[in-house]
């Protein structure tokens, strides 16, 4: 199995004379290890892993087709089963070019990638750490329907803006979302209903994150903040529907899915109303086969990670040092290593995703108040930062943070609170040149 080249530089010595030779730099850090692709165009997130073996090319292409497949209502000879209510008609419909979505919603929106998760606060014995469906809405508001059906509710999104300024007088504007849910039958929403606005995250590099050994992630946990650094990350514990047991959560904004197979099946079911072997019809039948589901999973596993840029830029280098000095790397861990994996391409890679994959309390301003698994209403999983600077190259006007409220990387930084408040306040106090350096570094990822 391939191993990524180690970081650093190798000190060579001249043979026979004992004189020190010049330092020879090794290959610069490759974000996705051997999967890394040198592509920073609008198609940067859609490239197969650089080390993908030819024998897997057909499966990757099949996964690409599954990801792009547009579903229609039954009966149909091609891609039947949509609905009867849904949020979108394909995987690509939410994950445009495999990147983040655009934070738009409502009758005037041409495309909607945002969705709203809902639940009631009471727990139920049959679903440990599970959410309680809202009568008439379920666990996700589907605001679209096939012909002859009526969606259970309509959604409208508006923004509340506020202004602020840095100590040097530079102004900025932040916005937060306000969602209005109106049930189609005119009935009132439960007073204790909890809801969470979610924006689709990027889908590349996920196979690498799944291959990081759980022991390595547990080693990063510090739920009681024993080292006193103010950071107390922990793994989520979520329900595996096939094994019917609790497992550590890895994927989703609150790490609410234990693995990519379940996350993909949940997306088919919740977003499109498509049943699968993991989420079948009551009689056990399903609308997509295990092969189609696995192809879609393999597609996200086998996408390459775009390479960083501007590694020799002195401003980027200064921004990287400031990023570390501010304490951002306490959660956004630069380097992880994968272990054994289902595919050779993913195994034993040294990767640089800038995440610890743990839950952190992000404070009241980013809180959705809705628990998910063992995650509280203020906790979110640290998102990976690789490819961050390509977000608007891949899809202009796409948003940042879990609900898309941040229009820029800078706004996303300024929304950080809770465990990240010290780092946020440190960024706020920087000079304009230093702030620009940090943002240029983040844009180089």
Kinemage of the C-alpha trace (Angstrom):
@kinemage 1
@onewidth
@group {chain A} dominant
@subgroup {mainchain}
@vectorlist {calphas} color= white
{ca unk a 1} P 0.000 0.000 0.000
{ca unk a 2} L 1.157 3.473 -0.758
{ca unk a 3} L 2.171 5.837 1.954
{ca unk a 4} L 2.241 9.602 1.532
{ca unk a 5} L 5.659 11.271 1.654
{ca unk a 6} L 6.442 12.565 5.133
{ca unk a 7} L 6.565 16.315 5.731
{ca unk a 8} L 9.727 18.235 6.488
{ca unk a 9} L 13.186 18.244 4.939
{ca unk a 10} L 15.953 15.657 4.757
{ca unk a 11} L 19.485 16.608 5.830
{ca unk a 12} L 22.001 14.916 3.512
{ca unk a 13} L 25.709 14.522 4.245
{ca unk a 14} L 28.469 14.371 1.688
{ca unk a 15} L 30.053 10.948 1.571
{ca unk a 16} L 33.648 10.728 2.764
{ca unk a 17} L 34.206 14.393 3.689
{ca unk a 18} L 31.656 14.876 6.472
{ca unk a 19} L 30.577 18.257 5.054
{ca unk a 20} L 26.959 19.291 5.410
{ca unk a 21} L 25.070 19.309 2.130
{ca unk a 22} L 22.207 21.700 1.350
{ca unk a 23} L 18.812 20.728 2.722
{ca unk a 24} L 16.740 19.034 0.055
{ca unk a 25} L 13.004 19.723 0.512
{ca unk a 26} L 10.686 16.806 0.151
{ca unk a 27} L 7.344 16.973 -1.600
{ca unk a 28} L 5.127 19.683 -0.038
{ca unk a 29} L 2.149 18.584 2.036
{ca unk a 30} L -0.455 16.896 -0.153
{ca unk a 31} L -3.913 17.625 1.237
{ca unk a 32} L -5.357 14.228 0.430
{ca unk a 33} L -2.150 12.224 0.455
{ca unk a 34} L -1.775 10.191 -2.717
{ca unk a 35} L -5.396 10.955 -3.705
{ca unk a 36} L -4.533 14.657 -4.183
{ca unk a 37} L -5.366 16.211 -7.545
{ca unk a 38} L -3.716 19.324 -8.987
{ca unk a 39} L -6.907 21.022 -10.073
{ca unk a 40} L -8.179 24.356 -8.771
{ca unk a 41} L -10.843 25.025 -11.386
{ca unk a 42} L -14.630 24.969 -11.046
{ca unk a 43} L -14.359 21.172 -11.418
{ca unk a 44} L -11.834 20.790 -8.596
{ca unk a 45} L -14.192 18.773 -6.398
{ca unk a 46} L -15.260 16.422 -9.207
{ca unk a 47} L -11.947 14.735 -9.996
{ca unk a 48} L -11.291 11.050 -9.273
{ca unk a 49} L -8.487 10.372 -6.807
{ca unk a 50} L -5.083 10.679 -8.421
{ca unk a 51} L -4.134 7.176 -7.272
{ca unk a 52} L -7.382 5.461 -8.301
{ca unk a 53} L -6.539 2.129 -9.910
{ca unk a 54} L -7.883 1.504 -13.441
{ca unk a 55} L -9.985 -1.426 -12.263
{ca unk a 56} L -12.040 0.976 -10.111
{ca unk a 57} L -12.627 3.487 -12.880
{ca unk a 58} L -15.863 1.789 -13.960
{ca unk a 59} L -17.261 1.809 -10.408
{ca unk a 60} L -16.327 5.474 -10.000
{ca unk a 61} L -18.135 6.309 -13.233
{ca unk a 62} L -21.158 4.306 -12.121
{ca unk a 63} L -21.131 6.276 -8.874
{ca unk a 64} L -20.889 9.532 -10.798
{ca unk a 65} L -23.958 8.488 -12.796
{ca unk a 66} L -25.811 7.524 -9.616
{ca unk a 67} L -24.944 10.876 -8.060
{ca unk a 68} L -26.260 12.711 -11.127
{ca unk a 69} L -29.373 10.539 -11.636
{ca unk a 70} L -32.615 12.532 -11.613
{ca unk a 71} L -35.458 10.629 -10.006
{ca unk a 72} L -39.062 10.800 -11.192
{ca unk a 73} L -42.356 9.484 -9.776
{ca unk a 74} L -43.243 5.833 -10.276
{ca unk a 75} L -44.066 4.127 -12.519
{ca unk a 76} L -41.100 4.810 -14.767
{ca unk a 77} L -38.542 2.644 -16.533
{ca unk a 78} L -35.713 4.926 -15.427
{ca unk a 79} L -35.071 6.170 -11.871
{ca unk a 80} L -38.584 5.764 -10.450
{ca unk a 81} L -39.603 6.326 -6.846
{ca unk a 82} L -39.357 10.074 -6.228
{ca unk a 83} L -41.502 11.342 -3.398
{ca unk a 84} L -44.383 11.532 -2.880
{ca unk a 85} L -42.782 14.480 -1.047
{ca unk a 86} L -39.143 15.498 -1.328
{ca unk a 87} L -36.559 18.292 -1.151
{ca unk a 88} L -34.632 17.621 -4.347
{ca unk a 89} L -34.574 15.179 -7.253
{ca unk a 90} L -30.907 14.123 -7.325
{ca unk a 91} L -27.751 14.053 -5.223
{ca unk a 92} L -26.249 16.682 -7.521
{ca unk a 93} L -29.287 18.848 -6.925
{ca unk a 94} L -28.054 19.551 -3.398
{ca unk a 95} L -24.306 19.011 -3.799
{ca unk a 96} L -23.750 21.158 -6.880
{ca unk a 97} L -20.384 20.209 -8.408
{ca unk a 98} L -19.800 18.260 -5.179
{ca unk a 99} L -19.430 21.460 -3.162
{ca unk a 100} L -21.460 23.496 -0.710
{ca unk a 101} L -24.967 24.609 -1.569
{ca unk a 102} L -26.422 28.064 -2.022
{ca unk a 103} L -28.427 29.362 0.957
{ca unk a 104} L -31.676 30.097 -0.848
{ca unk a 105} L -35.182 28.891 -0.074
{ca unk a 106} L -38.791 29.630 -0.886
{ca unk a 107} L -41.052 30.096 -3.909
{ca unk a 108} L -38.729 32.598 -5.625
{ca unk a 109} L -35.651 30.366 -5.373
{ca unk a 110} L -34.731 28.651 -8.638
{ca unk a 111} L -32.700 26.035 -6.767
{ca unk a 112} L -32.936 25.057 -3.138
{ca unk a 113} L -30.138 23.289 -1.333
{ca unk a 114} L -31.070 24.212 2.239
{ca unk a 115} L -33.227 21.863 4.251
{ca unk a 116} L -34.817 21.958 7.693
{ca unk a 117} L -34.517 19.146 10.227
{ca unk a 118} L -37.279 19.063 12.848
{ca unk a 119} L -38.063 16.986 15.934
{ca unk a 120} L -39.760 16.976 19.311
{ca unk a 121} L -37.779 16.990 22.543
{ca unk a 122} L -39.003 13.739 24.105
{ca unk a 123} L -36.929 10.586 23.694
{ca unk a 124} L -38.315 7.214 22.660
{ca unk a 125} L -37.057 3.779 23.817
{ca unk a 126} L -36.840 2.254 20.334
{ca unk a 127} L -34.419 4.924 19.092
{ca unk a 128} L -31.554 5.437 21.566
{ca unk a 129} L -30.303 8.996 21.227
{ca unk a 130} L -32.808 9.296 18.389
{ca unk a 131} L -34.946 12.235 17.341
{ca unk a 132} L -38.723 12.170 17.764
{ca unk a 133} L -40.654 12.885 14.535
{ca unk a 134} L -43.044 15.817 14.361
{ca unk a 135} L -46.603 14.715 13.463
{ca unk a 136} L -47.278 15.562 9.827
{ca unk a 137} L -43.676 16.611 9.154
{ca unk a 138} L -41.470 13.727 10.245
{ca unk a 139} L -37.809 14.546 10.899
{ca unk a 140} L -37.252 16.716 7.845
{ca unk a 141} L -39.533 19.231 6.173
{ca unk a 142} L -40.070 18.164 2.574
{ca unk a 143} L -41.403 21.229 0.806
{ca unk a 144} L -41.810 19.714 -2.688
{ca unk a 145} L -44.210 17.046 -3.958
{ca unk a 146} L -44.984 15.024 -7.052
{ca unk a 147} L -48.027 15.779 -9.212
{ca unk a 148} L -51.279 15.163 -7.384
{ca unk a 149} L -49.715 15.448 -3.936
{ca unk a 150} L -49.400 18.400 -1.577
{ca unk a 151} L -46.179 18.995 0.364
{ca unk a 152} L -46.715 19.007 4.128
{ca unk a 153} L -45.390 22.544 4.540
{ca unk a 154} L -43.847 25.515 2.807
{ca unk a 155} L -40.606 27.194 3.807
{ca unk a 156} L -39.495 30.784 3.493
{ca unk a 157} L -36.092 32.173 4.446
{ca unk a 158} L -35.181 35.715 5.420
{ca unk a 159} L -32.027 37.234 6.837
{ca unk a 160} L -31.430 39.407 9.886
{ca unk a 161} L -28.384 41.607 9.453
{ca unk a 162} L -26.228 43.334 12.007
{ca unk a 163} L -23.134 45.470 11.740
{ca unk a 164} L -19.873 45.506 13.647
{ca unk a 165} L -16.368 46.812 13.339
{ca unk a 166} L -12.808 45.827 14.153
{ca unk a 167} L -10.751 47.859 16.672
{ca unk a 168} L -9.087 49.609 13.720
{ca unk a 169} L -12.491 50.874 12.578
{ca unk a 170} L -12.960 48.530 9.628
{ca unk a 171} L -16.700 47.731 9.413
{ca unk a 172} L -18.314 44.379 8.662
{ca unk a 173} L -21.824 42.962 8.355
{ca unk a 174} L -23.057 39.617 9.623
{ca unk a 175} L -26.390 37.951 8.951
{ca unk a 176} L -28.373 35.171 10.592
{ca unk a 177} L -31.263 33.171 9.087
{ca unk a 178} L -34.917 33.255 10.022
{ca unk a 179} L -37.030 30.362 8.708
{ca unk a 180} L -40.820 30.346 8.547
{ca unk a 181} L -42.625 27.013 8.311
{ca unk a 182} L -46.298 26.987 7.330
{ca unk a 183} L -48.131 23.666 7.319
{ca unk a 184} L -50.228 23.074 4.223
{ca unk a 185} L -53.272 22.008 6.201
{ca unk a 186} L -53.252 25.255 8.170
{ca unk a 187} L -52.644 23.564 11.509
{ca unk a 188} L -50.291 25.028 14.072
{ca unk a 189} L -46.767 23.773 14.645
{ca unk a 190} L -46.044 22.162 18.012
{ca unk a 191} L -44.890 24.806 20.444
{ca unk a 192} L -41.945 22.673 21.553
{ca unk a 193} L -40.819 21.746 18.031
{ca unk a 194} L -37.081 22.051 17.462
{ca unk a 195} L -35.662 22.832 14.034
{ca unk a 196} L -32.255 23.096 12.440
{ca unk a 197} L -31.389 24.691 9.110
{ca unk a 198} L -28.760 22.691 7.216
{ca unk a 199} L -26.670 23.443 4.120
{ca unk a 200} L -25.152 20.534 2.149
{ca unk a 201} L -21.390 20.193 2.777
{ca unk a 202} L -18.771 19.210 0.160
{ca unk a 203} L -18.511 15.478 -0.588
{ca unk a 204} L -14.887 14.969 -1.679
{ca unk a 205} L -12.316 13.329 0.588
{ca unk a 206} L -14.920 11.521 2.662
{ca unk a 207} L -13.398 8.097 2.133
{ca unk a 208} L -10.167 9.319 3.710
{ca unk a 209} L -12.001 10.673 6.742
{ca unk a 210} L -13.822 7.363 7.113
{ca unk a 211} L -10.464 5.555 7.071
{ca unk a 212} L -9.050 7.466 10.053
{ca unk a 213} L -8.970 4.902 12.896
{ca unk a 214} L -11.498 5.575 15.622
{ca unk a 215} L -8.686 5.149 18.167
{ca unk a 216} L -6.915 8.155 16.645
{ca unk a 217} L -10.046 10.271 17.030
{ca unk a 218} L -10.604 9.106 20.596
{ca unk a 219} L -7.045 10.187 21.378
{ca unk a 220} L -8.049 13.730 20.402
{ca unk a 221} L -11.068 13.792 22.723
{ca unk a 222} L -10.933 15.910 25.861
{ca unk a 223} L -14.561 16.162 27.016
{ca unk a 224} L -13.630 17.452 30.491
{ca unk a 225} L -10.922 19.843 29.212
{ca unk a 226} L -8.299 18.243 31.427
{ca unk a 227} L -5.503 20.209 29.790
{ca unk a 228} L -7.283 23.495 30.530
{ca unk a 229} L -6.985 24.920 27.013
{ca unk a 230} L -10.722 25.658 26.761
{ca unk a 231} L -11.215 23.004 24.047
{ca unk a 232} L -13.248 19.931 24.973
{ca unk a 233} L -14.005 17.993 21.804
{ca unk a 234} L -15.782 14.643 21.849
{ca unk a 235} L -17.173 12.079 19.447
{ca unk a 236} L -20.888 11.821 18.856
{ca unk a 237} L -22.647 8.492 19.525
{ca unk a 238} L -25.272 7.653 16.926
{ca unk a 239} L -27.536 4.774 15.953
{ca unk a 240} L -26.400 2.333 13.282
{ca unk a 241} L -29.650 1.226 11.639
{ca unk a 242} L -28.211 -2.024 10.243
{ca unk a 243} L -26.310 -3.173 13.315
{ca unk a 244} L -28.883 -1.705 15.708
{ca unk a 245} L -26.256 -0.396 18.058
{ca unk a 246} L -24.571 2.881 18.950
{ca unk a 247} L -21.411 3.784 17.064
{ca unk a 248} L -19.198 6.891 16.975
{ca unk a 249} L -20.546 9.490 14.561
{ca unk a 250} L -18.322 10.800 11.783
{ca unk a 251} L -20.379 12.516 9.076
{ca unk a 252} L -22.902 15.343 8.938
{ca unk a 253} L -22.856 18.758 10.579
{ca unk a 254} L -23.327 17.160 13.991
{ca unk a 255} L -21.504 13.931 13.124
{ca unk a 256} L -24.910 12.274 13.163
{ca unk a 257} L -24.060 9.417 10.759
{ca unk a 258} L -21.676 6.595 11.683
{ca unk a 259} L -20.472 5.878 8.140
{ca unk a 260} L -20.936 6.877 4.514
{ca unk a 261} L -23.269 4.000 3.655
{ca unk a 262} L -25.831 5.099 6.205
{ca unk a 263} L -25.385 8.788 5.441
{ca unk a 264} L -26.002 8.137 1.741
{ca unk a 265} L -29.057 5.975 2.415
{ca unk a 266} L -30.424 8.639 4.761
{ca unk a 267} L -29.995 11.283 2.061
{ca unk a 268} L -31.824 9.185 -0.527
{ca unk a 269} L -34.686 8.627 1.895
{ca unk a 270} L -34.951 12.020 3.600
{ca unk a 271} L -34.142 14.290 0.660
{ca unk a 272} L -35.797 12.407 -2.203
{ca unk a 273} L -38.138 9.871 -0.613
{ca unk a 274} L -36.155 7.023 -2.204
{ca unk a 275} L -36.101 3.759 -0.243
{ca unk a 276} L -33.051 1.489 -0.101
{ca unk a 277} L -31.976 -1.751 1.636
{ca unk a 278} L -31.070 0.305 4.721
{ca unk a 279} L -34.357 2.250 4.712
{ca unk a 280} L -36.895 -0.018 2.966
{ca unk a 281} L -40.629 0.187 2.475
{ca unk a 282} L -42.778 -1.318 5.268
{ca unk a 283} L -43.022 -4.552 3.251
{ca unk a 284} L -39.233 -4.762 2.857
{ca unk a 285} L -39.046 -3.709 -0.793
{ca unk a 286} L -36.933 -0.775 -1.916
{ca unk a 287} L -36.537 1.551 -4.904
{ca unk a 288} L -32.760 1.531 -5.372
{ca unk a 289} L -30.609 -1.563 -5.200
{ca unk a 290} L -27.688 -2.185 -2.886
{ca unk a 291} L -25.407 -1.856 -5.939
{ca unk a 292} L -26.674 1.636 -6.762
{ca unk a 293} L -26.336 2.730 -3.147
{ca unk a 294} L -22.803 1.330 -2.960
{ca unk a 295} L -21.868 3.027 -6.235
{ca unk a 296} L -22.966 6.396 -4.856
{ca unk a 297} L -20.944 5.734 -1.690
{ca unk a 298} L -17.859 4.746 -3.685
{ca unk a 299} L -18.122 7.940 -5.715
{ca unk a 300} L -17.754 10.095 -2.613
{ca unk a 301} L -15.018 7.788 -1.305
{ca unk a 302} L -12.979 7.943 -4.497
{ca unk a 303} L -13.044 11.677 -5.240
{ca unk a 304} L -9.662 13.354 -5.050
{ca unk a 305} L -8.785 16.218 -2.722
{ca unk a 306} L -7.583 19.412 -4.458
{ca unk a 307} L -4.001 20.424 -3.770
{ca unk a 308} L -3.154 23.549 -1.829
{ca unk a 309} L -1.798 26.566 -3.660
{ca unk a 310} L 0.624 29.434 -2.973
{ca unk a 311} L 2.750 27.382 -0.573
{ca unk a 312} L 5.747 29.664 -1.175
{ca unk a 313} L 3.778 32.907 -0.789
{ca unk a 314} L 5.220 34.736 2.262
{ca unk a 315} L 1.809 36.218 3.117
{ca unk a 316} L 0.227 32.754 3.078
{ca unk a 317} L 3.060 31.438 5.248
{ca unk a 318} L 2.552 34.291 7.726
{ca unk a 319} L -1.190 33.630 7.756
{ca unk a 320} L -0.563 29.969 8.525
{ca unk a 321} L 1.621 30.901 11.505
{ca unk a 322} L -1.078 33.277 12.765
{ca unk a 323} L -3.713 30.558 12.295
{ca unk a 324} L -1.735 28.326 14.643
{ca unk a 325} L -0.897 31.140 17.072
{ca unk a 326} L -4.590 31.998 17.418
{ca unk a 327} L -5.305 28.422 18.471
{ca unk a 328} L -7.421 27.535 15.429
{ca unk a 329} L -5.581 24.244 15.021
{ca unk a 330} L -6.852 23.065 18.396
{ca unk a 331} L -10.013 22.001 16.536
{ca unk a 332} L -9.000 22.319 12.886
{ca unk a 333} L -6.223 19.730 13.167
{ca unk a 334} L -4.025 19.987 10.122
{ca unk a 335} L -2.827 16.406 9.931
{ca unk a 336} L -4.490 13.019 10.376
{ca unk a 337} L -3.432 9.575 9.234
{ca unk a 338} L -5.659 6.901 7.786
{ca unk a 339} L -5.367 3.250 8.751
{ca unk a 340} L -6.660 0.133 7.076
{ca unk a 341} L -9.378 0.805 4.521
{ca unk a 342} L -11.667 -1.045 2.149
{ca unk a 343} L -9.646 0.320 -0.779
{ca unk a 344} L -5.868 0.515 -1.110
{ca unk a 345} L -6.079 4.092 -2.341
{ca unk a 346} L -7.379 5.292 1.030
{ca unk a 347} L -5.203 3.245 3.358
{ca unk a 348} L -2.250 4.549 5.366
{ca unk a 349} L -2.338 8.073 3.961
{ca unk a 350} L -1.014 11.178 5.683
{ca unk a 351} L -3.704 13.780 5.020
{ca unk a 352} L -4.249 17.445 5.851
{ca unk a 353} L -8.001 18.035 6.243
{ca unk a 354} L -7.876 20.581 9.105
{ca unk a 355} L -10.447 18.830 11.279
{ca unk a 356} L -10.498 16.650 14.383
{ca unk a 357} L -13.956 15.273 13.438
{ca unk a 358} L -15.109 15.964 16.993
{ca unk a 359} L -18.072 17.835 18.432
{ca unk a 360} L -17.394 21.249 19.959
{ca unk a 361} L -19.627 23.747 21.720
{ca unk a 362} L -19.769 26.703 19.346
{ca unk a 363} L -21.733 29.005 21.615
{ca unk a 364} L -25.285 30.362 21.670
{ca unk a 365} L -25.143 32.376 18.453
{ca unk a 366} L -24.544 29.306 16.274
{ca unk a 367} L -26.744 27.024 18.370
{ca unk a 368} L -29.766 25.394 16.766
{ca unk a 369} L -31.097 24.081 20.091
{ca unk a 370} L -31.730 20.657 18.536
{ca unk a 371} L -29.869 17.613 19.875
{ca unk a 372} L -28.705 15.038 17.343
{ca unk a 373} L -27.499 11.707 18.686
{ca unk a 374} L -25.423 12.601 21.742
{ca unk a 375} L -24.689 16.065 20.317
{ca unk a 376} L -26.302 18.941 22.155
{ca unk a 377} L -28.041 21.920 20.614
{ca unk a 378} L -24.835 23.997 20.782
{ca unk a 379} L -22.399 21.388 19.451
{ca unk a 380} L -21.164 21.019 15.886
{ca unk a 381} L -18.575 18.767 14.310
{ca unk a 382} L -15.421 20.554 13.174
{ca unk a 383} L -15.744 20.823 9.381
{ca unk a 384} L -12.735 19.983 7.228
{ca unk a 385} L -11.112 23.043 5.664
{ca unk a 386} L -9.392 21.381 2.712
{ca unk a 387} L -10.612 22.974 -0.518
{ca unk a 388} L -12.038 25.938 1.435
{ca unk a 389} L -10.569 28.546 -0.889
{ca unk a 390} L -12.214 26.908 -3.903
{ca unk a 391} L -15.739 27.185 -2.527
{ca unk a 392} L -16.826 30.112 -4.687
{ca unk a 393} L -14.749 28.933 -7.649
{ca unk a 394} L -16.806 25.746 -7.692
{ca unk a 395} L -20.127 27.481 -6.963
{ca unk a 396} L -20.412 31.268 -6.665
{ca unk a 397} L -22.716 32.476 -3.869
{ca unk a 398} L -22.490 29.218 -1.935
{ca unk a 399} L -22.493 29.666 1.826
{ca unk a 400} L -20.344 28.769 4.803
{ca unk a 401} L -21.215 27.302 8.216
{ca unk a 402} L -24.007 24.799 8.831
{ca unk a 403} L -26.818 27.095 7.690
{ca unk a 404} L -25.038 29.111 5.013
{ca unk a 405} L -25.272 32.358 6.960
{ca unk a 406} L -21.663 33.303 6.244
{ca unk a 407} L -21.148 34.723 2.774
{ca unk a 408} L -17.369 34.757 3.113
{ca unk a 409} L -14.668 32.927 5.041
{ca unk a 410} L -14.181 36.084 7.105
{ca unk a 411} L -17.832 36.094 8.200
{ca unk a 412} L -17.544 32.421 9.139
{ca unk a 413} L -14.578 33.210 11.402
{ca unk a 414} L -16.452 36.077 13.060
{ca unk a 415} L -19.414 33.812 13.911
{ca unk a 416} L -17.242 31.436 15.946
{ca unk a 417} L -18.101 31.328 19.632
{ca unk a 418} L -18.091 28.938 22.562
{ca unk a 419} L -14.876 26.946 22.570
{ca unk a 420} L -13.685 28.965 19.544
{ca unk a 421} L -14.364 32.360 21.113
{ca unk a 422} L -10.760 32.961 22.188
{ca unk a 423} L -9.498 32.276 18.667
{ca unk a 424} L -12.264 34.456 17.199
{ca unk a 425} L -11.453 37.335 19.553
{ca unk a 426} L -7.772 37.006 18.698
{ca unk a 427} L -8.584 37.287 14.990
{ca unk a 428} L -10.776 40.294 15.746
{ca unk a 429} L -7.848 42.077 17.412
{ca unk a 430} L -5.410 41.517 14.549
{ca unk a 431} L -4.296 44.341 12.309
{ca unk a 432} L -5.892 44.574 8.878
{ca unk a 433} L -2.740 43.155 7.254
{ca unk a 434} L -2.655 40.189 9.639
{ca unk a 435} L -6.358 39.474 9.132
{ca unk a 436} L -5.775 39.512 5.393
{ca unk a 437} L -2.861 37.095 5.820
{ca unk a 438} L -4.979 34.612 7.785
{ca unk a 439} L -7.739 34.795 5.178
{ca unk a 440} L -5.242 34.388 2.328
{ca unk a 441} L -3.892 31.271 4.039
{ca unk a 442} L -7.419 29.851 4.403
{ca unk a 443} L -8.031 30.686 0.762
{ca unk a 444} L -4.941 28.696 -0.220
{ca unk a 445} L -6.376 25.472 1.207
